[in-house]
Amino acid sequence: MAPGAAAALALTLLLAAAARPAAAWDLWALRCGFSADCECGFGPDLRGLECDLAMNLVGQPLVRQQVVKGVREFLENRNPVKPLVMSFHGSTGTGKTYVSSMLIRYLFQGGLQSPYVHQFSPIVHFPHAERIEQYKESLKRWIQGNLTNCGRSAFLFDEMDKMHPGLIDVIMPFLGPSWVVYGTNYRKAIFIFISNAGGEQINEMTLALWRAHKDREEISLQDLELAISQAVFENPQSGFWKSGIINEHLIDLVVPFLPLKRHHVKQCVVSELIQQGLEVRPDVVQDVADSIPYFPEEEKMFSSTGCKTVASRISFFF
């Protein structure tokens, strides 16, 4: 082996060993060897995803439409020009984390436990603002190491509204159309950003459209796009503030999650009762739904916490 190739391989192995647990590394090596186009553990089931979203995701027709269409078009392209980059926005309890985990479950064997799926939280992984330069280097090496191992990897960044501004830009080279290292095609990767930022603006716009007698299913991305952009990408407190990721138009799908109405909350209560193996009693469904705060004060139209607190409230009424 030529010295240059040997050095490249050594660096690849070093990054891989640092980036994943030993057991996962052994599994990867056993199943995939050193294939640059490795797609280990990747077995997309788009029919299952679409069905699950239709049956279990309440009150988010725009999300179902955007996510299924975007993922299908990306996977049907055998040679994508860039990774798929999605950004989920909405207030708490509207389904952002639920959809991201469901998506991963239908794309990767083992779902979120797959060694090719990687999650980041600013509170857990990047808590100290004074260490941002260290975080940048670590994040860049982590992503490069895992993508070198398997080009068909997924990366989830939670709570982007709490990310230190400037940190996320270190991954820009991995999101564009030209980043190829050691013969590995990074363009098959999937990046998902999750944020509460923009939730207030989405809620206000949804309320205004409701007052204008526009049905929920009629709301389009164009109705909400400007409000999300101003709230998320022009906010100094946002992880995307003045971000090159935005300026270079590297996000393929901005997905808004609408606030949930009372009948959506009831659907969540029913689902949670079934999941807990409890009897679906109409009085319990009604009481749990009534115990949740709604806004605005006059109409009490939308749940202030979505379905987030449903599971914890059931025990008080059953």
C-alpha positions, 0 to 999 in steps of 0.5 A, a space after each residue: 500500500 502506498 504511504 499516502 493511502 496508508 496514512 489516509 486509511 489510518 486516519 479513517 480508522 482513528 476517526 471511526 474508532 473515536 466516533 463510535 462504540 467498539 461493538 458498533 465498530 466491530 459490527 460495521 467492519 464485519 458487515 461493510 468492510 471498508 466500502 466507501 459507499 457503505 450503506 450499512 443498516 439503511 433499509 428505507 420503508 417509505 410506504 410504512 413511513 407514510 402510513 404511520 404518519 397518516 395514522 399517528 401524526 395528528 394535526 400536521 398535514 403540511 408536515 406529512 406532505 413535506 417530509 414524505 415528498 422530500 425524503 422520497 425525492 432524495 432517496 429516488 436519486 441514486 446520485 444526489 447532488 448534496 445531502 438532504 437537510 431538513 429544519 423542523 420548526 414549531 412550538 413544544 409538543 407539536 411533534 418535531 421530535 416524534 416525526 424525526 424519530 419516526 423518520 429514522 425508524 423507517 430509514 435505519 435498522 435499529 432506528 435511533 439506536 443505529 450506529 449510523 444515526 447521531 444525535 446532538 443536544 447543545 445542552 448536553 454536548 455544547 454547554 459552555 459558550 467559552 469553549 465554542 472553538 473546541 466544540 467546533 473542532 470536535 463536531 467537525 471531526 465527529 461528523 467527518 469520522 462518521 461519514 467516512 465510515 458510512 456515507 449513508 448516515 443521519 445527524 439530528 441536531 436538537 434544540 437549535 434555538 439553544 445552539 451557540 451562534 456560529 457553532 453550526 457553521 463548522 458543518 457547512 462543508 458537509 452540507 453542500 454539493 462538493 464535499 468528498 474525502 477519501 472517495 466517500 460520497 457524503 451526498 447521501 447523508 441526512 441532516 435534521 435540525 429541530 427547533 422551537 424557534 419560530 413556534 410563536 410566529 407559526 402560532 400567530 400566523 395559524 391563528 390569523 389564518 383560522 380567523 380568516 376562515 382558512 382551513 388547516 389543510 389549506 395552509 401552505 408553506 408559503 403562508 408561513 415561510 417568511 415568518 419562520 425566516 424572520 424568527 429563526 434566521 434573523 434572531 441573534 439568539 438563534 443557532 442559525 443567526 447570520 449562518 452561512 448555512 442559510 446564506 448558501 441556501 443549504 437547507 432543502 426543507 423548512 418544515 413548520 409544525 402547526 399548533 394543535 387544537 383540542 380535538 388533536 389533543 384528544 387524539 393524543 390522549 386516546 393513543 397514549 391510553 392504548 399505548 399504556 394498555 389502559 381502557 379508552 374512557 371518554 370521560 378520561 379523554 375529555 378530562 385530560 384534554 380539558 386540563 391542558 391550557 389553551 390560547 388565545 385567552 378569548 377563543 382557547 383554540 390551540 394547546 399551549 403545550 401541544 401533546 407534550 404533557 398528555 402522558 404525565 396527566 393521564 394518571 391524575 384522571 384514571 
